[in-house]
Amino acid sequence: MLWAIACVDKPNTAAIRESVLQPHRDYLGSQKGILVLAGATQNDEGTAAIGSLFIVNVNSRAEAKKFSDGDPFTQKGVFACITITRMRKGQWNPGAAEGA
């Protein structure tokens, strides 16, 4: 089943985010078996990350939380809020993201 994990950064955590960016990317690379989509959410100008969005394919909320808890961003306290929501696959058009 699919789970959307929406994370909102705490204020003034850009330096922490930057300091663990490579470990975060390495962690995501190690999760390719379950990670459907991942990306930073940005301010309207596209000049700063303000959170992260993940979609994972796991069997339970507990497994989705385990994924989130393993992320270096979570471990270093980047996020003010993490919301985990079960979802259904509806429209799927990854080609529409090309050039984004």
Buried (B, 14 or more C-beta within 10 A) or exposed (E): BBBBBBBBBEEEBEEBBEBBBEBBEEBBEEBEEBBBEBEBEEEEEEEEBBBBEBBBBBEEEEBBBEBBEEBBBBEBEBBEEBEBEEEEEEEEEEEEEEEE
